Amino acid sequence: MQADSQQIRALLPHRFPFLMIDRVVEIHPGQKLTALKNISVNEPHFIGHFPNEKVMPGVLIVEAMAQASYLYAHYSQKLSGNKYIYSLQTVDAKFSKPVFPGDQLCIEVVPIRSDGRCTMVRAECFVDGVSAAGAEIGITVTGIS
């Protein structure tokens, strides 16, 4: 199972420049989700971060992991439509490699535990197979009418 950019936009409320998922390449509900984010030099944060050596801000890497985590929860909980509010809790985030324009983030999300209300996941970003960042994220999804 996969999701293209149109399907992702139907599920996530984010739009450019804050939509951080370009494609979902693998979905195994309840087990794993793998998503991609292509890093382009044209993204607005690179104007000031940093002018002489462009580096993707860590907070945006965490946002990409959070969006992939929401998609994992959406497919794993078999939600339908997009009328949901989701809240996130970042428990722990670590960065091990800078991310530059031209890189592609491969974001893998796997479950840690779920109590029925909150799902804890481990999200990890890879660039060329090397870990760049990781976080434990708690996600709660609430339906709205």
Buried (B, 14 or more C-beta within 10 A) or exposed (E): EEBEEEEBBEBBEBEEEEBBBBBBBEBEBEEBBBBBBEBEEEBEEBEEBEEEEBEBBBEBBBBBBBBBBBBBBBBBBEBEEEEBEBEBEBEEBEBEBBBBBEBEBBBBBBBEEBEEEBBBBBBBBBBEEEBBBBBBBBBBBEEEE
